[in-house]
Amino acid sequence: MNKYTAHGLAEAARSGRRILVLTDRPAEALDQFRDLVPDATVRRTNGDQRIGFSQLGVIYFASARSNRHRGRTVDTLYIDDPQLDWSWHTMRHQYEPCMSSSPDGEVVRP
């Protein structure tokens, strides 16, 4: 993930948005964010990888090949996995429930 995308997602989370980043390397993505946002709270416990902000915004990191997205409610789903992007039309039913309760849920693909 490039630093401009990371800064944009961090600013959205600071404003209170809940974001799920689907990536092929969630731990590496979390480490990249940690360096960019020193004012955030980082949590990495039992596969729960996230960065929290004071305005209740949060960025979750999960592998697109796992079920770590289940049970999450998010406003933005950011896909940072090129292989998932190719098969989005067949897999989107797995991820759309995450955004069902958000009034302005969105999917962002690079």
C-alpha positions in Angstrom: 0.0 0.0 0.0 1.4 3.4 -0.9 1.8 6.1 1.7 -0.8 8.4 0.1 -3.5 5.8 0.4 -2.5 5.1 3.9 -2.7 8.8 4.9 -6.1 9.0 3.2 -7.5 6.0 5.1 -6.0 7.3 8.4 -7.7 10.7 7.9 -11.0 9.0 7.2 -10.6 6.9 10.3 -9.7 10.0 12.4 -13.1 11.4 11.3 -14.9 8.4 12.8 -15.1 6.0 9.8 -14.7 2.3 10.3 -12.5 0.8 7.6 -11.6 -2.8 6.7 -8.4 -3.3 4.7 -8.3 -6.6 2.8 -4.8 -7.4 1.9 -2.6 -10.4 1.3 -0.2 -9.3 4.1 -2.2 -7.8 7.0 0.6 -7.8 9.5 2.9 -5.9 7.1 0.1 -3.4 6.3 -0.4 -2.8 10.0 3.3 -2.1 10.5 3.3 0.4 7.6 0.3 2.3 9.2 1.9 2.2 12.6 4.8 4.2 11.3 2.5 6.8 9.7 0.1 7.4 12.5 1.9 7.7 15.9 -1.2 9.1 17.6 -3.2 6.0 17.1 -3.7 2.9 19.3 -2.3 -0.3 17.7 -3.7 -3.7 18.6 -2.4 -7.0 17.4 -3.9 -9.8 19.4 -4.9 -13.3 18.2 -5.4 -12.2 14.7 -7.3 -9.0 15.6 -5.2 -6.5 13.9 -6.4 -2.9 14.1 -5.5 0.7 14.6 -7.9 2.8 16.7 -8.4 6.6 16.8 -9.8 8.8 19.5 -13.0 9.7 17.5 -14.1 6.0 17.4 -12.7 5.5 14.0 -10.8 2.3 13.4 -8.9 0.5 10.6 -9.1 -3.3 10.7 -6.6 -5.4 8.7 -7.5 -8.8 7.4 -6.4 -11.3 4.8 -8.8 -11.6 1.9 -8.5 -15.4 2.2 -9.6 -15.6 5.8 -13.0 -15.1 7.5 -11.7 -12.3 9.8 -14.1 -9.9 8.2 -17.1 -11.8 9.5 -19.0 -10.0 12.3 -17.4 -6.6 11.5 -19.4 -3.5 10.7 -17.5 -1.1 8.5 -18.2 2.0 6.4 -15.4 1.5 3.9 -14.0 -1.7 2.5 -10.6 -1.1 1.0 -9.2 -3.9 -1.2 -5.4 -4.0 -1.3 -5.1 -7.5 -2.8 -4.7 -7.7 -6.6 -5.9 -11.3 -6.7 -9.1 -10.4 -4.9 -9.7 -7.5 -7.2 -9.9 -9.9 -10.2 -12.5 -12.1 -8.5 -14.5 -9.4 -6.8 -17.7 -10.0 -8.7 -17.8 -13.6 -7.5 -16.7 -12.9 -3.9 -18.6 -9.7 -3.1 -21.5 -11.5 -1.4 -19.0 -12.4 1.4 -18.1 -8.8 2.1 -21.2 -6.8 1.5 -22.8 -7.8 4.9 -19.9 -5.9 6.6 -21.3 -2.6 5.1 -25.0 -3.4 5.3 -25.6 -1.2 8.4 -23.6 1.7 7.2 -25.6 4.5 5.6 -22.9 5.3 3.2 -20.9 2.1 2.8 -18.4 2.0 0.0 -15.9 -0.4 -1.6 -12.6 1.1 -2.7 -10.5 -0.8 -5.2 -7.1 0.5 -6.4 
